[in-house]
Amino acid sequence: MFLLHRRLPLLARTTFLCNSMEPALTTTAASSFGGSPRLAALAQQLRMYKPPPSSSFDDDAEEMQADQESAGKVVSQVGFQESMTPVPKDPERFRPKRAAVLICIFEGEEGDLRVILTKRSSRLSTHSGEVSLPGGKAEEDDKDDGMTATREAEEEIGLDPSLVDIVTSLEPFLSKHLLRVIPVIGILKDKKSFNPKPNPAEVEAVFDAPLEMFLKDENRRSEEREWMGEKYLIHYFDYRTGDKDYTIWGLTAGILIRAASVTYQRPPAFIEQCPKFKYPKMVEKNTCMP
């Protein structure tokens, strides 16, 4: 995942998440989100977000170097932002399957923004026991990525799609299994109406975490790894809730760093990617994979 500051959309200078600066909202708008003006303002903000446009990799060296110097890029063991990967331009050689994950945000009891996460079943053949976002592969009947994400969330954790207001999608990520993953941001309109019912075949636990933690340099560690001769960072966030400890890392961490950056309109307090990371040649500038 990457964060290009100069490519972030220029939303209103007002930071909607600051209560003292929230724009006036109608009672009707707030009532759509359980009476929360903050969630209504957040929905308004995120609907204005547009992912950076795709561009060819024919940019000159100076522009690429400028991008590298101004950007924080996340590359994880299990997935890269699609724009950072050496994806061949030949469509006959690269036809990734599509998937979507749901970044479901709600307002916690203390007024913080939180995101719903799952711990995958230990019986699954891939990524068993790991923390992930609800989601899965697209099906033919899915009209869009929002439907894919909410359908999968309903199957995995019993989240009724009618409770979620889809507000935007982030740029795609590409997993090491050549699966194009679209992060879909949705706002849970009424947290009290959601009673998690994890599907035991897929999900071991459902929990939530503060979204802002993915911008903070607390309870975070990173490892330097190498891919195609270039070194990169992979991030791990340790989180404890109740008597349970979770580690959020890889593709999930990368997506959440990006989602938090867009939501709070600021970069993380840590370096996302080694500054000397070079774009491999033959990489299309808007795709991701290990």
NORSUL-V216454 format. One record per residue. N is the residue number from 1. RES is the residue in one letter. PSI is psi in whole degrees, -180 to 180 (NA if undefined). Layout:
BEGIN
n:N res:RES psi:PSI
n:N res:RES psi:PSI
END
This chain:
BEGIN
n:1 res:M psi:148
n:2 res:F psi:166
n:3 res:L psi:101
n:4 res:L psi:107
n:5 res:H psi:-40
n:6 res:R psi:-10
n:7 res:R psi:-5
n:8 res:L psi:138
n:9 res:P psi:142
n:10 res:L psi:85
n:11 res:L psi:178
n:12 res:A psi:142
n:13 res:R psi:-24
n:14 res:T psi:132
n:15 res:T psi:107
n:16 res:F psi:-23
n:17 res:L psi:-10
n:18 res:C psi:118
n:19 res:N psi:-36
n:20 res:S psi:-12
n:21 res:M psi:11
n:22 res:E psi:137
n:23 res:P psi:158
n:24 res:A psi:133
n:25 res:L psi:148
n:26 res:T psi:156
n:27 res:T psi:-35
n:28 res:T psi:-43
n:29 res:A psi:-45
n:30 res:A psi:-36
n:31 res:S psi:-23
n:32 res:S psi:-17
n:33 res:F psi:49
n:34 res:G psi:27
n:35 res:G psi:12
n:36 res:S psi:109
n:37 res:P psi:-32
n:38 res:R psi:-45
n:39 res:L psi:-36
n:40 res:A psi:-42
n:41 res:A psi:-39
n:42 res:L psi:-42
n:43 res:A psi:-42
n:44 res:Q psi:-43
n:45 res:Q psi:-49
n:46 res:L psi:-27
n:47 res:R psi:-20
n:48 res:M psi:-13
n:49 res:Y psi:135
n:50 res:K psi:130
n:51 res:P psi:152
n:52 res:P psi:140
n:53 res:P psi:151
n:54 res:S psi:147
n:55 res:S psi:154
n:56 res:S psi:170
n:57 res:F psi:27
n:58 res:D psi:10
n:59 res:D psi:153
n:60 res:D psi:168
n:61 res:A psi:-35
n:62 res:E psi:-40
n:63 res:E psi:-41
n:64 res:M psi:-40
n:65 res:Q psi:-39
n:66 res:A psi:-40
n:67 res:D psi:-44
n:68 res:Q psi:-40
n:69 res:E psi:-29
n:70 res:S psi:-5
n:71 res:A psi:153
n:72 res:G psi:120
n:73 res:K psi:133
n:74 res:V psi:125
n:75 res:V psi:122
n:76 res:S psi:167
n:77 res:Q psi:-33
n:78 res:V psi:3
n:79 res:G psi:147
n:80 res:F psi:154
n:81 res:Q psi:136
n:82 res:E psi:-32
n:83 res:S psi:-12
n:84 res:M psi:12
n:85 res:T psi:158
n:86 res:P psi:60
n:87 res:V psi:123
n:88 res:P psi:145
n:89 res:K psi:-11
n:90 res:D psi:109
n:91 res:P psi:-21
n:92 res:E psi:-23
n:93 res:R psi:-20
n:94 res:F psi:104
n:95 res:R psi:79
n:96 res:P psi:146
n:97 res:K psi:155
n:98 res:R psi:144
n:99 res:A psi:166
n:100 res:A psi:145
n:101 res:V psi:151
n:102 res:L psi:119
n:103 res:I psi:93
n:104 res:C psi:111
n:105 res:I psi:140
n:106 res:F psi:168
n:107 res:E psi:123
n:108 res:G psi:174
n:109 res:E psi:-27
n:110 res:E psi:9
n:111 res:G psi:3
n:112 res:D psi:159
n:113 res:L psi:131
n:114 res:R psi:158
n:115 res:V psi:141
n:116 res:I psi:132
n:117 res:L psi:163
n:118 res:T psi:155
n:119 res:K psi:121
n:120 res:R psi:150
n:121 res:S psi:142
n:122 res:S psi:-9
n:123 res:R psi:-5
n:124 res:L psi:151
n:125 res:S psi:-25
n:126 res:T psi:140
n:127 res:H psi:36
n:128 res:S psi:139
n:129 res:G psi:1
n:130 res:E psi:158
n:131 res:V psi:137
n:132 res:S psi:170
n:133 res:L psi:149
n:134 res:P psi:140
n:135 res:G psi:-180
n:136 res:G psi:-168
n:137 res:K psi:149
n:138 res:A psi:147
n:139 res:E psi:161
n:140 res:E psi:-33
n:141 res:D psi:-7
n:142 res:D psi:123
n:143 res:K psi:-23
n:144 res:D psi:180
n:145 res:D psi:-33
n:146 res:G psi:-39
n:147 res:M psi:-40
n:148 res:T psi:-49
n:149 res:A psi:-45
n:150 res:T psi:-34
n:151 res:R psi:-46
n:152 res:E psi:-38
n:153 res:A psi:-37
n:154 res:E psi:-41
n:155 res:E psi:-37
n:156 res:E psi:-44
n:157 res:I psi:7
n:158 res:G psi:26
n:159 res:L psi:115
n:160 res:D psi:121
n:161 res:P psi:-27
n:162 res:S psi:-16
n:163 res:L psi:-9
n:164 res:V psi:129
n:165 res:D psi:108
n:166 res:I psi:124
n:167 res:V psi:-29
n:168 res:T psi:171
n:169 res:S psi:149
n:170 res:L psi:174
n:171 res:E psi:152
n:172 res:P psi:153
n:173 res:F psi:155
n:174 res:L psi:123
n:175 res:S psi:168
n:176 res:K psi:-14
n:177 res:H psi:17
n:178 res:L psi:45
n:179 res:L psi:119
n:180 res:R psi:116
n:181 res:V psi:122
n:182 res:I psi:115
n:183 res:P psi:123
n:184 res:V psi:125
n:185 res:I psi:126
n:186 res:G psi:151
n:187 res:I psi:126
n:188 res:L psi:113
n:189 res:K psi:-30
n:190 res:D psi:96
n:191 res:K psi:-36
n:192 res:K psi:-23
n:193 res:S psi:-8
n:194 res:F psi:115
n:195 res:N psi:100
n:196 res:P psi:133
n:197 res:K psi:80
n:198 res:P psi:137
n:199 res:N psi:112
n:200 res:P psi:-23
n:201 res:A psi:-21
n:202 res:E psi:-33
n:203 res:V psi:132
n:204 res:E psi:-33
n:205 res:A psi:152
n:206 res:V psi:131
n:207 res:F psi:177
n:208 res:D psi:158
n:209 res:A psi:154
n:210 res:P psi:129
n:211 res:L psi:-35
n:212 res:E psi:-19
n:213 res:M psi:-22
n:214 res:F psi:4
n:215 res:L psi:-9
n:216 res:K psi:149
n:217 res:D psi:49
n:218 res:E psi:141
n:219 res:N psi:34
n:220 res:R psi:143
n:221 res:R psi:165
n:222 res:S psi:157
n:223 res:E psi:144
n:224 res:E psi:128
n:225 res:R psi:176
n:226 res:E psi:138
n:227 res:W psi:124
n:228 res:M psi:39
n:229 res:G psi:1
n:230 res:E psi:143
n:231 res:K psi:146
n:232 res:Y psi:169
n:233 res:L psi:142
n:234 res:I psi:134
n:235 res:H psi:144
n:236 res:Y psi:130
n:237 res:F psi:122
n:238 res:D psi:132
n:239 res:Y psi:134
n:240 res:R psi:132
n:241 res:T psi:126
n:242 res:G psi:-128
n:243 res:D psi:19
n:244 res:K psi:139
n:245 res:D psi:135
n:246 res:Y psi:150
n:247 res:T psi:123
n:248 res:I psi:119
n:249 res:W psi:-179
n:250 res:G psi:-141
n:251 res:L psi:-42
n:252 res:T psi:-46
n:253 res:A psi:-43
n:254 res:G psi:-44
n:255 res:I psi:-41
n:256 res:L psi:-32
n:257 res:I psi:-45
n:258 res:R psi:-44
n:259 res:A psi:-42
n:260 res:A psi:-39
n:261 res:S psi:-42
n:262 res:V psi:-42
n:263 res:T psi:-48
n:264 res:Y psi:-4
n:265 res:Q psi:45
n:266 res:R psi:156
n:267 res:P psi:165
n:268 res:P psi:163
n:269 res:A psi:17
n:270 res:F psi:164
n:271 res:I psi:126
n:272 res:E psi:-38
n:273 res:Q psi:147
n:274 res:C psi:129
n:275 res:P psi:-27
n:276 res:K psi:10
n:277 res:F psi:130
n:278 res:K psi:139
n:279 res:Y psi:122
n:280 res:P psi:146
n:281 res:K psi:159
n:282 res:M psi:27
n:283 res:V psi:132
n:284 res:E psi:135
n:285 res:K psi:-9
n:286 res:N psi:71
n:287 res:T psi:166
n:288 res:C psi:136
n:289 res:M psi:159
n:290 res:P psi:NA
END
